[in-house]
Amino acid sequence: MCRNNTIYTIFANNKGFGLIAAVFVVVILAMFGLLIARYTLTSSTSSGEDYVWSQALYSAESVAQLRILCYDGGGNFPGPCNGVGGVEPIVENFAVTIGTDTFTGPNSPDILQVQSTRGNISRQIQVKFIL
């Protein structure tokens, strides 16, 4: 009987255990909250950069296609061709530059490089074509 009373006495004195358990649960839940917030922030930043990255790619492709269309004559293309068939590279919110343009005339292999930049995101494409 003495043995049972000793065990009962040890477990009977559990004042403050609820407070320790509550603090532990709050700390674990706060850690999960921080992990979820960090994941959400990283995910939204990544998707925003992917969106601008694809816009830069499409704007570079558009300028390259317009340049080739002007060289080709493009079926009376009413676009912004100037002089020898160049395209004014104007794309809203993007700085588009034409790096290399080796067009010499029909039936010759030519290379056209176009770079589109917005902020710290930049895309460069190279097109090889023969008219």
DATATA-V499560 format. One record per pair of residues at least 4 apart in sequence whose ideal C-beta (glycine too) atoms are under 8 Angstrom apart, sorted by sequence separation. I is the first residue (numbers start at 1). J is the second residue. If there is no record, write none. Layout:
i:I j:J
i:I j:J
This chain:
i:1 j:5
i:2 j:6
i:3 j:7
i:4 j:8
i:5 j:9
i:6 j:10
i:7 j:11
i:8 j:12
i:9 j:13
i:16 j:20
i:17 j:21
i:18 j:22
i:19 j:23
i:20 j:24
i:21 j:25
i:22 j:26
i:23 j:27
i:24 j:28
i:25 j:29
i:26 j:30
i:27 j:31
i:28 j:32
i:29 j:33
i:30 j:34
i:31 j:35
i:32 j:36
i:33 j:37
i:34 j:38
i:35 j:39
i:36 j:40
i:37 j:41
i:38 j:42
i:39 j:43
i:40 j:44
i:41 j:45
i:42 j:46
i:43 j:47
i:44 j:48
i:45 j:49
i:46 j:50
i:47 j:51
i:48 j:52
i:49 j:53
i:50 j:54
i:51 j:55
i:52 j:56
i:53 j:57
i:54 j:58
i:55 j:59
i:56 j:60
i:57 j:61
i:58 j:62
i:59 j:63
i:60 j:64
i:61 j:65
i:62 j:66
i:63 j:67
i:64 j:68
i:65 j:69
i:66 j:70
i:67 j:71
i:68 j:72
i:70 j:74
i:73 j:77
i:77 j:81
i:81 j:85
i:82 j:86
i:104 j:108
i:117 j:121
i:118 j:122
i:69 j:74
i:74 j:79
i:81 j:86
i:82 j:87
i:91 j:96
i:117 j:122
i:81 j:87
i:82 j:88
i:90 j:96
i:104 j:110
i:116 j:122
i:117 j:123
i:70 j:77
i:80 j:87
i:89 j:96
i:103 j:110
i:115 j:122
i:116 j:123
i:69 j:77
i:79 j:87
i:80 j:88
i:89 j:97
i:102 j:110
i:115 j:123
i:116 j:124
i:70 j:79
i:89 j:98
i:101 j:110
i:102 j:111
i:103 j:112
i:115 j:124
i:69 j:79
i:80 j:90
i:101 j:111
i:102 j:112
i:114 j:124
i:115 j:125
i:70 j:81
i:100 j:111
i:101 j:112
i:113 j:124
i:114 j:125
i:86 j:98
i:100 j:112
i:101 j:113
i:113 j:125
i:66 j:79
i:100 j:113
i:113 j:126
i:114 j:127
i:66 j:80
i:71 j:85
i:98 j:112
i:99 j:113
i:112 j:126
i:113 j:127
i:70 j:85
i:86 j:101
i:98 j:113
i:99 j:114
i:111 j:126
i:112 j:127
i:70 j:86
i:98 j:114
i:99 j:115
i:111 j:127
i:70 j:87
i:97 j:114
i:111 j:128
i:112 j:129
i:67 j:85
i:85 j:103
i:96 j:114
i:97 j:115
i:110 j:128
i:67 j:86
i:96 j:115
i:109 j:128
i:110 j:129
i:67 j:87
i:96 j:116
i:97 j:117
i:109 j:129
i:110 j:130
i:66 j:87
i:95 j:116
i:96 j:117
i:109 j:130
i:110 j:131
i:94 j:116
i:95 j:117
i:108 j:130
i:94 j:117
i:95 j:118
i:107 j:130
i:63 j:87
i:94 j:118
i:107 j:131
i:89 j:114
i:91 j:116
i:93 j:118
i:99 j:124
i:106 j:131
i:63 j:89
i:100 j:126
i:63 j:91
i:62 j:91
i:67 j:98
i:59 j:91
i:71 j:103
i:63 j:96
i:67 j:101
i:59 j:94
i:63 j:98
i:60 j:96
i:59 j:96
i:56 j:94
i:55 j:94
i:68 j:112
i:67 j:112
i:67 j:114
i:64 j:112
i:64 j:114
i:63 j:114
i:61 j:114
i:63 j:116
i:60 j:114
i:60 j:115
i:60 j:116
i:59 j:116
i:57 j:116
i:68 j:127
i:72 j:131
i:56 j:116
i:71 j:131
i:56 j:117
i:64 j:125
i:68 j:129
i:56 j:118
i:55 j:118
i:60 j:123
i:64 j:127
i:68 j:131
i:60 j:124
i:61 j:125
i:56 j:121
i:60 j:125
i:52 j:118
i:56 j:122
i:57 j:123
i:52 j:119
i:56 j:123
i:53 j:121
i:57 j:125
i:52 j:121
i:53 j:123
i:49 j:121
